[in-house]
C-alpha cells in the first residue's frame, strides 16, 4: 500500500503496486478500479491519491497524473 484517501461519500481509496481499489467502509467491499493512461495503456502502480475540495480524485501513477 502506497497511498490512501477517503472521499466525502465514505469510500476508502487504496493505491498500491497492484493498482487502485475503492472500499465501501460500511460494507468492507472492495472494487478494483482499472486505470489507463492517455494512450489507453493499463496503469497498475499508484503512488499518490489526492481528494480535492470539489470531490475530484487525482491519482499519481508510475505513468503520471490521472
C-alpha positions, 0 to 999 in steps of 0.5 A: 500500500502506497497511498490512501484517501477517503472521499466525502461519500465514505469510500476508502481509496487504496493505491498500491503496486497492484493498482487502485481499489475503492472500499465501501467502509460500511460494507468492507467491499472492495472494487478494483478500479482499472486505470489507463493512461492517455494512450489507453495503456493499463496503469497498475502502480499508484503512488499518490491519491489526492481528494480535492475540495470539489470531490475530484480524485487525482491519482499519481501513477508510475505513468503520471497524473490521472 
